[in-house]
Amino acid sequence: MKVPLLALAALSGTGKTTLLKQLIPVMQDRGIRCGLIKHTHHDMEVDKPGKDSYELRKAGANQVLVASQQRWALMTETPEPQELDLAYLASRMDASLLDIILIEGFKDEPVAKIVLHREASGKPLPATLDHYVIAVASDAKLSLGVPWLDLNSPESVVDFIAAWLKKQTYEDI
């Protein structure tokens, strides 16, 4: 079973994380179980030097799973530079626990997207509004041939996402 993917795509500094931090609690309150995949261009370190899991990974373990009663995390080393595979990353998530996987970034992936535009940022609207774009969320009303969502109204954005989600079937994804 595949979980529907929905990306929030925008130029850096537009407020993707800010909006997601507002949307996720509203979605949770409505019973929509969310997963999240965030793309970063930075070298990241999830673990901390000095911790056993960090030291064992640095000793050469290709994968390290750290588990407690509260949560678990799987770290996988990817020593060979390779393109990120969004479908593969999504497949690592437990579909039985999720209704939707929200994606931050991955703006060029062939998945449904809500493009964010913050006029106040002074940055242009992304030029690519391909057929995967299901809406544009902006702080200024726009007419672009797709639904406009008020970027400053997380509840109305969740209304749109919930309606979109109802139309999805796991077979269509």
N, C-alpha and C positions, 0 to 999 in steps of 0.2 A: 504494500500500500504506500503510495506516495502522498506527501503532504503538499498542498498548494504553496507555491513560493510567490512572494510579493516583495519587490525591491523598492526602496526609497532611493532615488537617484538624484544627484545634484552636484554642483561644483562645491569644492571644499569651502567650508565656512558659511554655508547656506542654512545650516541648522538641522541636518539629518538626525544627529544624536539627540538634540533638544526635542525635536518632534517625537522621536521614538520613546523618549522618557515620559512624554505626555500620553502617547497612544497606548502603550503597553498596560498601564494600570486600568485605563478605561476598558480595554479589551478584556482584561482579566475579570473586571467587575461584571462584564456581560457574559462571562462564561466561555470566552474564546481563549483557548490555550495557545500561547505564542512561544515559538522558538525564535532564535535570532542568530544570524550569521553576519559578522561584521568584517568587511575587508579593510586591511590596513596596508599601507605602503612601507611601514616602518618595520625594522627588525624588532620582534617582540620577545619578551621573556615572561612567561606565565609563572614560572617557579622562582624560588629565591636561592641564591648561592648560600651554601652552608646547610640547606635542608637535605635530608637523605635522598628524596626523590630527584632533586636537582643533581646531586653528586652521582647518583646511579645513571641518570640520563647522560651526563657528561662523560661517564665511564664507558659509554657506548651502547646503551640500550636504545633500540630504535623506537620503541614505544614504552611509555610509562603511564600507568593508570594509578592515580592517587585517589583513595576512597575513604570516606568517613560516613557516619550515620546521616549527616546533613547533606552531603553532595559528593560527587565524584567528578574527576576530570581526566581526560585522556590526552596526553601530549605525544605527538608523533613528529619525529625528526624528518625533515625533507632536505637532505644534504645536497641533492642535485637540483639546481635551479630548474623550476618547471612552472608552467602556467597553472594557476589555481583552477580546479574543476569544481564549479559550483554544485553540479548534480551529485558528484561524489561526496562533497562536504555535507550536503543535505542528507544524503543516504546514511551518514554516520549518526544522525539524530534518531531518537526513538519515536517513530511515527505514532505509536499507541498513546503517547503523552501529549500530542500536538494536534491542533486544528489548522495551524498556519505557521509557516516559517517566514519571518520578516528578514529582509536582506538589506543591510546598509552598505551601499556602494555597488560594485559589480554592474555599473551602469551600461556596459556593453553586452551583458549576457542576454540571451533570448528568453527572458522571463517577464511576466507582467510587472509593470512599473508604475509608480506614481512619481512624477518628476516634481521636484521642489524648486520654487523660484522665490527669492526674497528680494523684492524691488529695493527695499531699504539697504541691501548689501551693496548695491551699485554694480553687481555682477550681471552679465547678460543671461537670458534664458538659454539653456543648453540648445544648441542648434538641432540636435538629433531628437526628433519626436517621432520615433518609428512606430510600427504597428503593435509593439508590445506596451506602449504607453496607454494606460487605461484612464489616467486623469493627471491634471496638473494642480498641485497645491501651491498657492501663492498668497502673498499678503496684499496683492492688488488684483482686482477682477480682470480675467483674461478670456478672450474668445479664440480658441485654438483648435476647435473641432473635436475636442475631448472634454469630459466634464471638468469644471473648475471647482476646486475645493478651497475653502478658507483656511489658510495655513495657521491662522490664529484661533481656530475652533477645533480642537482635538476631537470633541464629541461628534461633530459633523463629518470629520475625516473617518472616524470609526464607523459611523453610520454607513458611509460609502463602502468601506472595506467589508463590513458585515454583509451588506447586500451583494457585493461581488463574491464573497466567500460562499454564500448560499447558492450561487449560480455554478460554482465549481463542482466537478465530480472528480474523484481520485483517478478515474480512468482517463480524464481529459488532460491531466498534467503530465 
